[in-house]
């Protein structure tokens, strides 16, 4: 189902008590919001917070996500956390291939593809990230770059699992910079991503895929972004740490 989703990515922020308080406040504020099957609120919290936050939020209102997982099932991989481990504590979504994982930690398209496989094996919804750098956009290679990322990630994904996949377009030049793609720029890329999926699968499947925009989404720009035909919500960074601002973004859905 093509859902509208407001997903907050807390990144490496908040201590446990702060994160639990933030989640509780969001849970309380959502009492006044009607959420149906076609709308979801997701928060991707630090590993250390997951179990505690799952215990204090209403799963009918808020789904808890992990920000990453290992590409391996289990074994001698010190410091890694598998999708199966995350599934066992109630995680429903995992962010895969975030630009910070690609840029800082050297994740390749092949690693991203392996992590998608782990999500599917464990019945977890992946939020697959893609996006271009400022140089790639200024070189007018942005459509090609993102299209290639999508094709490489989905090369082994069947028609059942693609329909369980959420895609997040995150222009790298707009993450944490205060710069935001215009609604028109974002819509162009979202339409391109949907067309790429249609080429790989079918137009009908492509029209059912949720595609989020991530790149300095805030309360001031969310409504204009979400009004575009192919933008189904946002992967929200810093603004998701401010509960009242995140609520405004949720209401923009």
DOROSE-586977 format. One line per 3 residues: number of its first residue (from 1); their letters; for each residue x, y, z of N, C-alpha, C. Coordinates in Angstrom, 1 decimal. Layout:
<lumkols>
NUM	a	X:Y:Z:X:Y:Z:X:Y:Z  ...
</lumkols>
This chain:
<lumkols>
1	xxx	0.8:-1.2:0.0:0.0:0.0:0.0:0.9:1.3:0.0  0.5:2.2:-0.8:1.2:3.5:-0.9:0.8:4.4:0.3  1.6:4.4:1.3:1.2:5.1:2.5:1.9:6.5:2.5
4	xxx	1.3:7.4:3.3:1.9:8.7:3.6:2.6:8.5:4.9  3.9:8.8:5.0:4.7:8.5:6.1:5.5:9.7:6.6  5.5:10.0:7.9:6.4:11.0:8.5:7.4:10.2:9.3
7	xxx	8.6:10.1:8.9:9.6:9.3:9.5:10.7:10.3:10.1  10.9:10.1:11.4:11.9:10.9:12.1:13.2:10.1:12.3  14.3:10.7:11.8:15.6:10.0:12.0:16.4:10.8:13.0
10	xxx	16.5:10.2:14.2:17.1:10.9:15.3:18.7:11.0:15.2  19.2:10.1:14.4:20.7:10.0:14.2:21.3:9.7:15.6  22.6:10.2:15.8:23.2:9.9:17.0:23.0:11.0:18.0
13	xxx	21.7:11.2:18.4:21.3:12.2:19.3:20.4:11.7:20.4  20.4:12.3:21.5:19.7:12.1:22.8:20.3:11.0:23.6  20.3:11.2:24.9:20.6:10.1:25.8:19.3:9.3:26.1
16	xxx	19.4:8.2:26.7:18.2:7.3:26.8:17.0:8.0:27.5  17.3:8.7:28.6:16.2:9.4:29.3:15.6:10.5:28.4  16.4:11.2:27.7:15.9:12.2:26.8:15.1:11.7:25.7
19	xxx	15.6:10.6:25.1:14.8:9.9:24.0:13.5:9.4:24.4  13.4:8.7:25.6:12.2:8.2:26.1:11.2:9.3:26.4  11.7:10.4:26.9:10.8:11.6:27.2:10.2:12.2:25.9
22	xxx	11.1:12.3:24.9:10.7:12.8:23.6:9.6:11.9:22.9  9.8:10.6:23.0:8.9:9.6:22.4:7.6:9.7:23.2  7.6:9.8:24.5:6.4:9.9:25.3:5.6:11.2:24.9
25	xxx	6.3:12.3:24.8:5.6:13.5:24.4:5.0:13.4:23.0  5.7:12.8:22.1:5.1:12.6:20.7:3.9:11.7:20.8  4.0:10.6:21.6:2.9:9.7:21.7:1.6:10.4:22.3
28	xxx	1.8:11.3:23.3:0.7:12.0:23.9:0.1:13.0:22.9  0.9:13.7:22.1:0.4:14.7:21.2:-0.4:14.0:20.0  0.0:12.8:19.7:-0.7:12.1:18.6:-2.1:11.6:19.0
31	xxx	-2.4:11.7:20.3:-3.8:11.4:20.8:-4.8:12.2:20.0  -4.5:13.4:19.6:-5.5:14.2:18.9:-5.4:14.2:17.4  -4.6:13.2:16.8:-4.5:13.1:15.4:-5.1:11.8:14.9
34	xxx	-5.9:11.9:13.9:-6.4:10.6:13.3:-5.4:10.0:12.3  -4.9:8.9:12.6:-4.0:8.2:11.8:-4.7:6.9:11.2  -4.8:6.8:9.9:-5.4:5.6:9.3:-4.4:4.7:8.7
37	xxx	-4.8:3.6:8.1:-3.9:2.7:7.5:-3.0:3.2:6.5  -3.4:4.3:5.8:-2.6:4.9:4.8:-1.7:6.0:5.3  -1.6:6.2:6.6:-0.7:7.2:7.2:0.0:6.6:8.3
40	xxx	1.4:6.8:8.4:2.2:6.2:9.5:3.1:7.2:10.0  3.4:7.1:11.3:4.5:7.9:11.9:5.6:6.9:12.4  6.8:7.2:12.0:7.9:6.3:12.3:9.0:7.1:12.9
43	xxx	9.7:6.5:14.0:10.8:7.2:14.5:12.0:6.2:14.5  13.1:6.6:13.9:14.3:5.8:13.9:15.3:6.3:15.0  15.4:5.5:16.0:16.1:6.0:17.2:17.4:5.2:17.4
46	xxx	18.3:5.7:18.3:19.5:5.0:18.5:19.3:3.6:19.0  20.2:2.7:18.7:20.0:1.3:19.2:19.8:1.2:20.6  20.4:2.0:21.4:20.3:1.9:22.9:18.9:2.3:23.4
49	xxx	18.1:2.9:22.6:16.8:3.4:23.0:15.7:2.5:22.6  15.9:1.6:21.6:14.8:0.9:20.9:13.9:0.2:21.9  14.4:-0.7:22.7:13.5:-1.5:23.6:12.7:-0.6:24.5
52	xxx	13.4:0.4:25.1:12.7:1.3:26.1:11.6:2.1:25.4  11.8:2.6:24.2:10.8:3.4:23.5:9.7:2.5:23.0  10.0:1.3:22.5:8.9:0.4:22.1:7.9:0.2:23.3
55	xxx	8.5:0.2:24.5:7.7:-0.1:25.6:6.8:1.1:26.1  7.1:2.3:25.6:6.3:3.5:26.1:5.4:4.1:25.0  5.6:3.7:23.8:4.7:4.2:22.7:3.6:3.2:22.3
58	xxx	2.6:3.8:21.8:1.5:3.0:21.3:1.8:2.6:19.8  2.0:1.3:19.6:2.4:0.9:18.2:1.4:1.2:17.2  0.2:1.5:17.5:-0.8:1.9:16.6:-0.6:3.3:16.1
61	xxx	0.2:4.1:16.9:0.4:5.4:16.5:1.9:5.6:16.0  2.8:4.9:16.6:4.2:5.1:16.3:4.9:3.8:16.0  5.5:3.7:14.9:6.4:2.5:14.6:7.8:2.9:14.9
64	xxx	8.6:2.0:15.5:9.9:2.2:15.9:10.9:1.6:14.9  11.8:2.4:14.4:12.8:1.9:13.4:14.2:1.9:13.9  15.0:1.1:13.3:16.5:1.2:13.5:17.1:2.0:12.4
67	xxx	18.2:2.6:12.7:18.9:3.5:11.7:19.8:2.7:10.8  20.0:1.4:11.1:21.0:0.6:10.3:20.9:-0.8:10.7  21.4:-1.7:10.0:21.6:-3.1:10.4:22.8:-3.7:9.7
70	xxx	23.2:-4.9:10.2:24.3:-5.6:9.5:23.9:-6.2:8.2  24.8:-6.4:7.3:24.5:-7.2:6.1:24.6:-8.7:6.3  25.0:-9.1:7.6:25.3:-10.5:7.9:24.2:-11.0:8.8
73	xxx	24.0:-12.4:8.7:22.9:-13.0:9.6:23.4:-13.0:11.0  24.6:-13.5:11.3:25.1:-13.7:12.7:26.5:-14.1:12.5  27.2:-14.2:13.7:28.6:-14.7:13.6:29.6:-13.8:14.3
76	xxx	30.9:-14.0:13.9:32.0:-13.2:14.4:32.1:-11.9:13.8  31.2:-11.0:14.0:31.2:-9.6:13.5:31.0:-8.6:14.6  32.1:-8.4:15.4:32.1:-7.6:16.6:31.5:-6.2:16.3
79	xxx	30.6:-5.9:17.1:30.0:-4.5:17.0:28.8:-4.4:16.1  28.5:-5.5:15.3:27.4:-5.5:14.4:26.1:-5.9:15.1  25.0:-5.5:14.5:23.7:-5.8:15.0:22.8:-6.3:13.8
82	xxx	22.3:-7.5:13.9:21.6:-8.1:12.7:20.1:-7.7:12.7  19.6:-7.8:11.5:18.1:-7.5:11.4:17.3:-8.5:12.2  17.7:-9.7:12.3:17.0:-10.7:13.2:17.0:-10.2:14.6
85	xxx	18.1:-9.7:15.1:18.2:-9.2:16.5:17.2:-8.0:16.7  17.2:-7.2:15.7:16.3:-6.0:15.7:14.8:-6.5:15.7  14.5:-7.4:14.8:13.2:-8.0:14.7:12.7:-8.6:16.1
88	xxx	13.6:-9.2:16.8:13.3:-9.9:18.1:12.9:-8.9:19.2  13.3:-7.6:19.0:12.9:-6.6:20.0:11.8:-5.7:19.5  11.2:-6.0:18.4:10.0:-5.3:17.9:10.2:-4.2:16.9
91	xxx	11.4:-4.2:16.3:11.6:-3.2:15.2:10.8:-3.5:14.0  10.2:-2.5:13.4:9.3:-2.7:12.2:10.0:-2.2:10.9  10.8:-1.2:11.1:11.5:-0.6:9.9:13.0:-0.4:10.2
94	xxx	13.8:-0.4:9.1:15.2:-0.2:9.2:15.6:0.8:8.0  16.3:1.8:8.4:16.9:2.7:7.3:18.1:2.0:6.7  18.1:1.9:5.4:19.2:1.3:4.7:19.8:2.2:3.7
97	xxx	21.2:2.3:3.7:21.9:3.1:2.7:21.8:4.6:2.9  21.6:5.1:4.1:21.6:6.5:4.3:22.9:7.1:3.8  22.8:8.3:3.3:24.0:9.0:2.7:25.2:9.0:3.7
100	xxx	24.9:9.2:5.0:26.0:9.3:6.0:26.6:7.9:6.1  25.9:6.8:6.0:26.5:5.5:6.0:27.3:5.3:4.7  26.9:5.8:3.6:27.6:5.6:2.4:28.9:6.5:2.4
103	xxx	28.8:7.7:2.8:29.9:8.7:2.7:30.9:8.5:3.8  30.4:8.3:5.1:31.4:8.3:6.2:31.9:6.8:6.5  31.0:5.8:6.2:31.4:4.5:6.6:31.6:3.6:5.4
106	xxx	31.6:4.2:4.2:32.0:3.5:3.0:31.0:2.4:2.5  29.8:2.5:2.8:28.8:1.5:2.3:28.6:1.6:0.8  28.8:0.5:0.1:28.6:0.5:-1.3:27.2:0.1:-1.7
109	xxx	26.9:0.2:-3.0:25.6:-0.3:-3.4:25.4:-1.8:-3.1  26.5:-2.6:-3.2:26.4:-4.0:-3.0:26.1:-4.3:-1.5  26.7:-3.5:-0.6:26.4:-3.7:0.8:24.9:-3.3:1.1
112	xxx	24.5:-2.2:0.5:23.1:-1.8:0.6:22.2:-2.9:0.2  22.5:-3.5:-1.0:21.6:-4.6:-1.5:21.6:-5.7:-0.5  22.7:-6.1:0.1:22.8:-7.2:1.1:21.9:-6.8:2.4
115	xxx	21.9:-5.6:2.8:21.2:-5.2:3.9:19.7:-5.2:3.6  19.3:-4.9:2.4:17.9:-5.0:2.0:17.5:-6.5:2.1  18.3:-7.4:1.7:18.0:-8.8:1.8:17.7:-9.2:3.2
118	xxx	18.5:-8.7:4.1:18.4:-9.0:5.6:17.0:-8.5:6.1  16.6:-7.3:5.6:15.3:-6.8:6.0:14.2:-7.7:5.5  14.2:-8.1:4.3:13.2:-8.9:3.7:13.1:-10.3:4.4
121	xxx	14.3:-10.9:4.6:14.3:-12.2:5.3:13.7:-12.2:6.7  13.7:-11.0:7.3:13.1:-10.9:8.7:11.8:-10.1:8.7  11.2:-9.9:7.6:9.9:-9.3:7.5:9.9:-7.9:8.1
124	xxx	11.0:-7.1:7.8:11.1:-5.7:8.3:11.0:-4.9:7.0  10.3:-3.7:7.2:10.2:-2.8:6.1:11.5:-2.0:5.9  12.2:-2.0:4.8:13.4:-1.2:4.7:13.0:0.2:4.2
127	xxx	13.7:1.2:4.7:13.6:2.6:4.1:14.9:2.8:3.3  14.8:2.6:2.0:16.0:2.6:1.2:16.3:4.1:0.7  17.5:4.5:1.1:17.9:5.9:0.8:18.7:6.0:-0.5
130	xxx	18.5:7.1:-1.2:19.3:7.4:-2.4:19.4:8.9:-2.5  20.4:9.4:-3.2:20.6:10.8:-3.4:21.9:11.2:-4.0  22.0:12.4:-4.5:23.2:12.9:-5.2:23.9:14.0:-4.4
133	xxx	25.2:14.1:-4.7:26.0:15.2:-4.1:25.7:16.5:-4.9  26.2:17.6:-4.3:26.1:18.9:-5.0:26.8:18.9:-6.3  28.0:18.3:-6.3:28.8:18.3:-7.6:28.0:17.5:-8.7
136	xxx	27.4:16.4:-8.2:26.7:15.6:-9.2:25.4:16.3:-9.7  24.8:17.1:-8.9:23.6:17.8:-9.3:24.1:19.0:-10.3  25.1:19.7:-9.9:25.6:20.8:-10.7:26.2:20.3:-12.1
139	xxx	26.6:19.0:-12.1:27.1:18.4:-13.3:26.0:17.8:-14.2  24.7:18.0:-13.7:23.5:17.5:-14.3:23.6:16.0:-14.5  24.1:15.3:-13.5:24.2:13.9:-13.4:23.3:13.3:-12.4
142	xxx	22.5:14.2:-11.8:21.7:13.7:-10.6:20.7:12.6:-10.9  20.0:12.7:-12.0:19.0:11.7:-12.4:19.7:10.4:-12.7  20.8:10.4:-13.4:21.6:9.2:-13.7:22.1:8.5:-12.4
145	xxx	22.7:9.4:-11.5:23.3:8.8:-10.2:22.2:8.1:-9.4  21.1:8.8:-9.2:20.0:8.2:-8.3:19.4:7.0:-9.0  19.2:7.1:-10.3:18.7:5.9:-11.0:19.6:4.7:-10.9
148	xxx	20.9:4.9:-11.0:21.8:3.8:-10.8:21.8:3.2:-9.4  21.7:4.1:-8.4:21.6:3.6:-7.0:20.4:2.7:-6.8  19.3:3.2:-7.4:18.0:2.4:-7.3:18.2:1.1:-8.0
151	xxx	18.7:1.1:-9.2:18.8:-0.2:-9.9:19.7:-1.2:-9.2  20.9:-0.7:-8.7:21.8:-1.5:-8.1:21.3:-2.1:-6.8  20.5:-1.3:-6.0:20.0:-1.8:-4.8:18.9:-2.8:-5.0
154	xxx	18.1:-2.7:-6.1:16.9:-3.5:-6.3:17.2:-4.7:-7.2  18.4:-4.9:-7.6:18.7:-5.9:-8.6:18.3:-7.3:-8.3  18.2:-7.6:-7.0:17.8:-9.0:-6.6:16.5:-9.0:-5.9
157	xxx	15.7:-7.9:-6.0:14.5:-7.8:-5.2:13.3:-8.2:-6.1  12.5:-9.1:-5.6:11.3:-9.6:-6.4:10.1:-8.7:-6.2  9.1:-9.0:-7.0:7.9:-8.2:-7.0:7.2:-8.1:-5.6
160	xxx	7.3:-9.2:-4.8:6.7:-9.2:-3.5:7.4:-8.2:-2.6  8.7:-8.3:-2.6:9.5:-7.4:-1.6:9.6:-6.0:-2.1  9.6:-5.7:-3.3:9.6:-4.3:-3.7:8.4:-3.5:-3.2
163	xxx	7.3:-4.2:-3.1:6.1:-3.6:-2.6:6.1:-3.4:-1.1  7.1:-3.9:-0.4:7.3:-3.7:1.0:8.4:-2.7:1.3  8.9:-2.1:0.2:10.0:-1.2:0.3:9.6:0.3:0.3
166	xxx	10.1:1.1:1.2:9.9:2.5:1.2:11.2:3.1:0.7  11.1:4.1:-0.2:12.3:4.8:-0.7:12.3:6.2:-0.2  13.5:6.6:0.2:13.7:8.0:0.6:14.8:8.7:-0.2
169	xxx	14.3:9.7:-0.9:15.3:10.6:-1.7:15.8:11.6:-0.8  17.1:11.6:-0.7:17.8:12.6:0.2:19.0:13.2:-0.5  18.7:14.4:-1.1:19.8:15.1:-1.8:20.9:15.4:-0.8
172	xxx	22.1:14.9:-1.0:23.2:15.0:0.0:23.5:16.5:0.3  23.3:17.3:-0.7:23.6:18.7:-0.5:22.6:19.5:0.3  21.5:18.8:0.7:20.5:19.4:1.5:20.3:18.8:2.8
175	xxx	21.2:17.9:3.2:21.1:17.2:4.5:21.9:18.0:5.6  21.2:18.5:6.6:21.9:19.2:7.7:22.5:20.5:7.3  22.2:21.0:6.0:22.9:22.2:5.6:21.9:23.4:5.7
178	xxx	20.6:23.1:5.9:19.6:24.2:5.9:19.1:24.5:4.5  19.8:23.9:3.5:19.3:24.0:2.1:18.3:22.9:1.9  17.3:23.2:1.1:16.3:22.3:0.8:16.0:22.3:-0.7
181	xxx	15.8:21.2:-1.3:15.4:21.1:-2.7:14.1:21.8:-2.8  13.9:22.6:-3.9:12.5:23.2:-4.1:11.5:22.1:-4.3  10.2:22.3:-4.0:9.2:21.3:-4.3:9.3:20.8:-5.7
184	xxx	9.7:21.7:-6.7:9.7:21.3:-8.1:11.0:20.3:-8.3  12.1:20.7:-7.7:13.3:19.8:-7.8:13.0:18.4:-7.2  12.4:18.4:-6.0:12.1:17.2:-5.3:11.1:16.4:-6.1
187	xxx	10.1:17.0:-6.7:9.1:16.3:-7.5:9.7:15.7:-8.7  10.6:16.4:-9.4:11.3:15.9:-10.5:12.0:14.6:-10.2  12.7:14.5:-9.1:13.5:13.3:-8.7:12.5:12.2:-8.3
190	xxx	11.5:12.5:-7.5:10.6:11.5:-7.1:9.9:10.9:-8.3  9.5:11.7:-9.3:8.9:11.1:-10.5:9.9:10.2:-11.2  11.2:10.6:-11.2:12.2:9.8:-11.9:12.4:8.5:-11.2
193	xxx	12.4:8.5:-9.9:12.5:7.3:-9.1:11.3:6.4:-9.4  10.1:6.9:-9.4:8.9:6.1:-9.7:9.0:5.5:-11.1  9.4:6.3:-12.0:9.6:5.8:-13.4:10.6:4.7:-13.5
196	xxx	11.7:4.9:-12.7:12.8:3.8:-12.7:12.2:2.5:-12.2  11.4:2.6:-11.1:10.8:1.4:-10.6:9.8:0.8:-11.6  9.1:1.7:-12.3:8.1:1.2:-13.3:8.9:0.4:-14.4
199	xxx	10.1:0.9:-14.8:10.9:0.2:-15.8:11.4:-1.1:-15.3  11.7:-1.2:-14.0:12.2:-2.5:-13.4:11.1:-3.5:-13.1  9.9:-3.0:-12.8:8.8:-3.8:-12.5:7.6:-3.5:-13.4
202	xxx	6.6:-2.8:-12.8:5.5:-2.4:-13.7:5.0:-1.0:-13.2  4.3:-0.3:-14.0:3.8:1.0:-13.6:2.8:0.9:-12.4  2.1:-0.2:-12.4:1.1:-0.4:-11.3:1.9:-0.6:-9.9
205	xxx	3.0:-1.3:-10.0:3.8:-1.5:-8.7:4.4:-0.2:-8.4  4.9:0.5:-9.3:5.6:1.8:-9.0:4.6:2.8:-8.4  3.4:2.8:-8.8:2.4:3.7:-8.2:2.0:3.3:-6.8
208	xxx	2.4:2.2:-6.3:2.1:1.7:-5.0:3.2:2.0:-4.0  4.4:2.4:-4.5:5.6:2.6:-3.7:5.6:3.9:-3.0  5.8:3.9:-1.7:5.9:5.2:-0.9:7.3:5.7:-1.1
211	xxx	7.4:7.0:-1.6:8.7:7.7:-1.8:8.7:8.9:-0.9  9.7:9.0:0.0:9.8:10.1:0.9:10.9:11.1:0.5  10.7:12.3:0.9:11.7:13.3:0.7:12.5:13.5:2.0
214	xxx	13.8:13.5:1.9:14.6:13.8:3.1:15.7:14.8:2.7  15.7:15.9:3.4:16.7:16.9:3.1:16.3:18.3:3.7  16.6:18.4:5.0:16.2:19.6:5.7:14.7:19.9:5.7
217	xxx	13.9:18.8:5.9:12.4:19.0:6.0:12.1:19.7:7.3  11.3:20.7:7.3:10.9:21.3:8.5:9.4:21.8:8.4  8.9:22.4:9.5:7.5:22.7:9.6:7.2:23.8:8.5
220	xxx	8.1:24.6:8.1:7.8:25.7:7.1:7.7:25.2:5.7  8.4:24.1:5.4:8.4:23.6:4.0:7.7:22.3:3.7  7.3:21.6:4.8:6.8:20.3:4.6:5.5:20.2:3.8
223	xxx	4.6:21.2:4.1:3.3:21.2:3.4:3.4:21.3:1.9  4.3:22.2:1.4:4.5:22.5:0.0:5.2:21.2:-0.6  6.1:20.6:0.1:6.8:19.4:-0.4:5.8:18.2:-0.6
226	xxx	5.0:18.0:0.5:4.1:16.9:0.5:2.9:17.0:-0.4  2.7:18.3:-0.9:1.6:18.5:-1.8:1.9:18.0:-3.2  3.1:17.7:-3.5:3.5:17.3:-4.8:3.1:15.8:-5.1
229	xxx	2.7:15.5:-6.3:2.1:14.3:-6.7:2.9:13.0:-6.2  4.2:13.0:-6.4:5.0:11.8:-6.1:5.7:11.9:-4.8  5.4:12.9:-3.9:6.1:12.9:-2.6:5.1:12.5:-1.6
232	xxx	5.5:11.4:-0.9:4.5:10.7:0.0:4.8:11.0:1.5  5.6:12.0:1.8:6.0:12.3:3.1:7.5:12.6:3.3  8.0:12.5:4.5:9.4:12.9:4.6:10.2:12.0:5.6
235	xxx	11.5:11.9:5.3:12.5:11.4:6.3:13.1:12.6:6.9  12.7:12.9:8.1:13.0:14.1:8.8:14.2:14.0:9.8  15.2:14.9:9.7:16.3:14.8:10.5:16.1:15.6:11.8
238	xxx	16.8:16.8:11.9:16.9:17.6:13.1:15.5:18.0:13.6  14.6:18.3:12.7:13.2:18.7:13.1:12.5:17.7:13.8  12.9:16.4:13.7:12.1:15.3:14.4:12.5:15.3:15.9
241	xxx	13.6:16.0:16.2:14.0:16.1:17.6:13.3:17.2:18.4  12.5:18.0:17.7:11.7:19.0:18.3:10.2:18.6:18.2  9.7:18.1:19.2:8.4:17.4:19.2:7.3:18.3:18.5
244	xxx	7.2:19.6:18.9:6.1:20.4:18.3:6.3:20.6:16.8  7.6:20.8:16.4:7.8:21.0:15.0:7.5:19.7:14.2  7.9:18.6:14.8:7.7:17.3:14.1:6.2:17.0:14.0
247	xxx	5.4:17.5:15.0:4.0:17.3:14.9:3.4:18.2:13.8  3.9:19.4:13.6:3.5:20.2:12.4:3.7:19.5:11.1  4.9:18.8:11.0:5.2:18.0:9.8:4.3:16.9:9.6
250	xxx	4.0:16.2:10.7:3.0:15.1:10.7:1.7:15.6:10.2  1.2:16.7:10.7:-0.1:17.3:10.3:-0.1:17.7:8.8  1.1:17.9:8.3:1.2:18.3:6.9:0.8:17.1:5.9
253	x	0.9:15.9:6.5:0.5:14.7:5.7:-1.0:14.8:5.3
</lumkols>
